[in-house]
Amino acid sequence: MMNSKVKSIIILLYLCVSLFIALFVMAVFFGVLGYWVGGGGDVLSFFISKFSSYFKVGLVGFLIGIPLWFFYYRNI
């Protein structure tokens, strides 16, 4: 059996990482798709130039995981 504290920390890490990945993938997908539909030619250079913006959106997902864990999952 896992200790309650260890289980809680694992849930915290899972929430933060999964929300980071989800928001990062959505930002990349919709950003690149919007650029391509709008007539953009070189999608790879657009992605590379906007990578820091996509990473910042992903970090918001990491930060959302902390209060979600604190107010909802902390006492599991």
TAPE-V620273 format. One record per helix or strand of 3 or more residues. SS is the DSSP state (h for helix, s for strand). FROM is the first residue (numbers start at 1). LEN is the number of residues. Records with the same first field share a line. If there is no record, write none. Layout:
BEGIN
SS: FROM-LEN / FROM-LEN
END
This chain:
BEGIN
h: 4-34 / 43-7 / 51-23
END
